[in-house]
Amino acid sequence: MIISQTPLRVSFFGGGTDLKDYYRFHGGAVLSSTIDKYIYVIVKSRYDDRIVLNYAKKEEVRTVAEIEHPIIREALTIVGIDQGIEITSISDIPSEGSGLGSSSSFTIGLLNALYMYKGETKNPHELGAIACRIEIDLLKEPIGKQDQYAAAFGGFKKYSFNSDDTVSVDSIPLTNSQYKLLDMHAMMFFTGITRKASAVLADQKQNTGNNLDTLNRLKQFVDTCHDDFLSLNIERIGRLLDVSWEEKKKLSRKINNNEIDRIYEAAKEAGIYGGKLLGAGGGGFFLFLCPLENQQRVRQALHHYDELPISFDRYGSRIVLNANDHCGFVNLKVGC
């Protein structure tokens, strides 16, 4: 049995510039982090030749080609496993459309577990590249590349998406005390709205040519805020999030709506520094940076919405159980 643990992510700045229609001509950049909410993938051998899948539904098939779940089907094909396996996924965030990159975290965690099942290991760059191949090239999802790499590497990172399709990764070296300080100032609330990111991103992708100035500004926030993270100027980061959120809304009419705008304005009136809707937009979770003394007012203003307590995570996808050789438990950190 193999169990992988893969974090979900929050993107601070640069979202949208990781789409190929933009970065292949202008180069993209995203600053993001992972959080302590995970997707677990359990892989075990079976006594027979069947393939059994347990996710939101259950599948039991004889061949990979019969699998309905597209990501699992393509991952098994690429890894080279065609029978006698059971795969189960469990998520800390049950609903899709959360804006936390759950689909790509699942893909990374699945690949990590399947390769370990075969006795192979892949580094974070390799996992990110294979996941992008599955989701973008094979399944034709109109998504970017940030989620896959964030899930594979973990921690606070700057990801640069180069015109030759390579991805450069630079760590932002925060101390334990800085992590704790960010944890204390970060608040997340669920809008109660879920949506398919692909619908929002497809609209954004179609409008890339008209949004170049906005995308350029969103990319500039990554470098502008890099030093603020190193010095952990939380107020300035929050203020820049506010400006960035106003810019992001220009990319597509599907990013925000009246309900989303009401939530954000209520949080601002209650005293946040700033924030943004995570992911493509249209629903999911809001991330706010807020002074400690104003947080109770924010909770009162948003008492109709569920708060999700979070801490920022240092690690990417990890194998937390490897009992394949029947010699006990082995912990392997893949993306540190």
Protein Blocks (a to p, Z undefined) as FASTA:
>chain_A
ZZddddddddfbhphjlpfklmmmnopaddddddfbdcdddddddfblbdcdddfbccdd
fbfklpmblmlmmmmmmnopaehiacddddfblbghkonommmmmmmmmmmmmmmmnopa
cdfklmmmmmmmmmmmmnopabdfklmmmmmngpaddddddfkopacdddddddfklmmm
mmmmpccddehiacdfklmmmmmmmmmmmmmmmmmmmmmmmmmmmmmmmnopaklmmmmm
mmmmmmmmmmpmklpcfklmmmmmmmmmnopabdcdehjbjiajddddddfklmmmmmmm
mmmbccddddddfbdcddfbdcknonaccdddfbZZ
